[in-house]
Amino acid sequence: MKIVIIGAGAMGCLYGAYLSRKHEVIMLDSFDKQVEAINQNGITVLEEDGTENKFTNVKACISGEYTEAADLVVVFVKSTFTEDALRDNKKLFGDKTLVMTLQNGAGNDRKIAKYVNKKNIIIGTSKHNSVNLGGGKVRHSGSGETTIGSNLENNTNLDKIQAILEESGFKVEKTNDIQRVIWSKLFVNLSINTFTAITRAPIGSMIENKYAWDFAEKMICEAVDVAEADGTHFSYREVLNMVHHVCEDAGKGYSSMSQDVMNCRLTEIDAINGAIVEQAKLYNVKVHYNSLIVDLIHAIEGAYQYHKDGK
């Protein structure tokens, strides 16, 4: 099967490497040095147990330059770049091309639906954590299930995707309530991603620091209220326990947003906490803490110009 990964960052490289065990994989990215490194040396994955695995059965191209239709496209770009990535790579999408989004944030499936039949869209989340070390190298700092679903009932394409992922070494869980899963992932990202981006600290630090956890609790409870207004019920305690467990399991890992801030890159804040703020407006739910964190992250982005050498 020909699989194209749009976005050769930390998570894109991890999934691309594993999928290349059984399939032809083409990585697409806008960063020419990353494309060059993958073509020269493949993808190297540093595992949690200290082992180092090299995957050379991968190719890479500049995004928009690969024009052959794919059997499966996996979208891993930041949510804020989804529209551009889909438009630039629209030649990838044939009538039978399956497209899976494993991105952070909400609404990516609606953007993909402009280019792909809804039955061919797979929506998913991943509990893996990966850190981009540059030059086609990533550190696999946390493992877990890949959960997939569809907005359509009885979508047989889910079985195809499950088989592809499992034969490549991923644990897969199918769900009939993918929106509940998306909300759950959003709760994790809006707290862990954003706060560790501000502190530039590992994920586990959020539960070690009383002040950090208190602030995260307030953001999470606001988001639970928005989910409730939108029709998906969660208890505060259920969600707080879930986020706490993620912090415990991925303690030494760094969130994608903290990596962005440390490397002076624009973040996905508008697709994460920003999505909560916009959804809250529809239901007149107060989300003061999420609004504040959006402004804080944008303020940090605005200060990149003052950091020497991107530090």
Long-range contacts (C-beta under 8 A, 24 or more apart in sequence): 1-71, 1-72, 1-164, 2-26, 2-68, 2-70, 2-71, 2-72, 3-70, 3-71, 3-72, 3-73, 3-74, 3-164, 4-28, 4-66, 4-70, 4-72, 4-73, 4-74, 4-89, 4-92, 5-73, 5-74, 5-76, 6-63, 6-73, 6-74, 6-75, 6-76, 6-77, 6-85, 6-89, 7-75, 7-76, 7-77, 7-78, 7-85, 8-34, 8-35, 8-38, 8-60, 8-76, 8-136, 9-76, 9-77, 9-132, 9-256, 10-130, 10-131, 10-132, 10-138, 10-256, 10-259, 11-76, 11-102, 11-126, 11-128, 11-130, 11-256, 12-74, 12-76, 13-38, 13-43, 13-45, 13-130, 13-132, 13-136, 13-138, 14-45, 14-128, 14-130, 14-138, 14-140, 15-74, 15-76, 15-102, 15-126, 15-170, 16-43, 16-55, 16-58, 16-74, 17-42, 17-43, 17-45, 17-53, 17-55, 17-58, 17-138, 18-55, 18-168, 18-169, 18-170, 19-74, 19-164, 19-165, 19-168, 20-55, 20-57, 20-58, 21-55, 21-57, 21-168, 21-169, 22-164, 22-167, 22-168, 23-164, 23-168, 24-57, 25-57, 25-58, 25-59, 26-58, 26-59, 26-60, 26-61, 26-66, 26-70, 27-58, 27-59, 27-60, 27-61, 28-60, 28-61, 28-62, 28-63, 28-64, 28-66, 28-89, 29-60, 29-62, 29-63, 30-62, 30-63, 32-62, 33-135, 34-60, 34-134, 34-135, 34-136, 35-60, 35-61, 35-62, 36-60, 37-134, 37-135, 37-136, 38-136, 41-135, 41-136, 42-136, 43-136, 43-137, 43-138, 44-136, 44-137, 44-138, 45-137, 45-138, 45-139, 45-140, 46-133, 46-137, 46-138, 46-139, 46-140, 47-140, 48-140, 48-141, 48-142, 48-143, 63-88, 63-89, 64-88, 64-89, 66-92, 67-91, 67-92, 68-92, 69-93, 69-94, 69-97, 70-94, 70-97, 71-96, 71-97, 71-98, 72-97, 72-98, 72-99, 72-100, 72-161, 72-164, 73-97, 73-98, 73-99, 73-100, 74-99, 74-100, 74-101, 74-102, 75-99, 75-100, 75-101, 75-102, 75-103, 75-108, 75-112, 76-102, 76-103, 77-103, 78-103, 78-104, 78-266, 78-267, 78-268, 78-271, 79-103, 79-104, 79-105, 79-107, 79-108, 79-268, 79-270, 79-271, 79-272, 80-266, 80-268, 80-270, 80-271, 82-108, 82-111, 82-112, 83-111, 86-111, 86-112, 86-114, 86-115, 90-115, 96-120, 98-122, 98-157, 98-160, 98-161, 100-124, 100-148, 100-161, 102-126, 102-146, 104-185, 104-189, 104-193, 104-256, 104-268, 104-271, 104-272, 105-186, 105-189, 105-268, 105-271, 105-272, 105-275, 106-182, 106-186, 106-271, 106-275, 106-279, 107-271, 107-275, 108-271, 109-151, 118-151, 118-152, 119-150, 119-152, 119-155, 119-157, 120-157, 121-150, 121-151, 122-148, 122-149, 122-150, 122-157, 122-158, 122-161, 123-148, 123-149, 123-150, 123-151, 123-178, 123-182, 124-148, 124-149, 124-178, 125-181, 125-182, 125-184, 125-185, 127-246, 129-203, 129-250, 129-253, 129-255, 131-253, 131-254, 131-259, 132-259, 141-250, 141-252, 141-253, 141-254, 142-249, 142-250, 142-253, 144-171, 144-249, 145-171, 145-172, 145-173, 146-170, 146-171, 146-172, 146-173, 147-172, 147-173, 147-174, 147-175, 147-178, 147-181, 148-172, 148-173, 148-174, 148-175, 148-178, 149-174, 149-175, 149-176, 149-177, 149-178, 149-181, 150-178, 151-178, 151-179, 179-232, 180-232, 183-227, 183-232, 183-234, 184-234, 184-239, 184-242, 186-223, 186-272, 186-275, 186-276, 187-220, 187-223, 187-224, 187-234, 187-239, 187-242, 187-243, 188-242, 188-243, 188-246, 189-255, 189-257, 189-272, 190-219, 190-220, 190-223, 190-272, 190-273, 190-276, 190-290, 190-293, 191-216, 191-219, 191-220, 191-243, 192-216, 192-243, 192-246, 192-247, 192-255, 193-255, 193-256, 193-257, 193-258, 193-268, 193-272, 194-219, 194-257, 194-269, 194-272, 194-273, 194-293, 194-297, 195-219, 195-293, 196-254, 196-255, 196-257, 196-258, 197-255, 197-257, 197-258, 197-260, 197-261, 197-267, 197-297, 197-300, 198-261, 198-293, 198-296, 198-297, 198-300, 199-258, 200-258, 200-261, 200-262, 201-258, 202-251, 202-252, 202-253, 202-254, 203-246, 203-247, 203-250, 203-251, 203-252, 203-253, 203-254, 203-255, 204-247, 204-248, 204-250, 204-251, 204-252, 206-247, 207-244, 207-247, 207-248, 215-289, 216-243, 218-289, 219-273, 219-289, 219-290, 219-293, 222-276, 222-280, 222-285, 222-286, 222-287, 222-288, 222-289, 222-290, 223-276, 223-287, 223-290, 225-280, 225-285, 225-287, 226-276, 226-279, 226-280, 226-283, 226-285, 226-287, 229-280, 229-282, 229-283, 229-285, 230-279, 230-282, 230-283, 257-297, 261-297, 261-300, 261-301, 262-311, 263-310, 264-304, 264-307, 264-310, 266-301, 267-297, 267-301, 269-293, 269-294, 269-297, 269-298, 270-294, 273-297
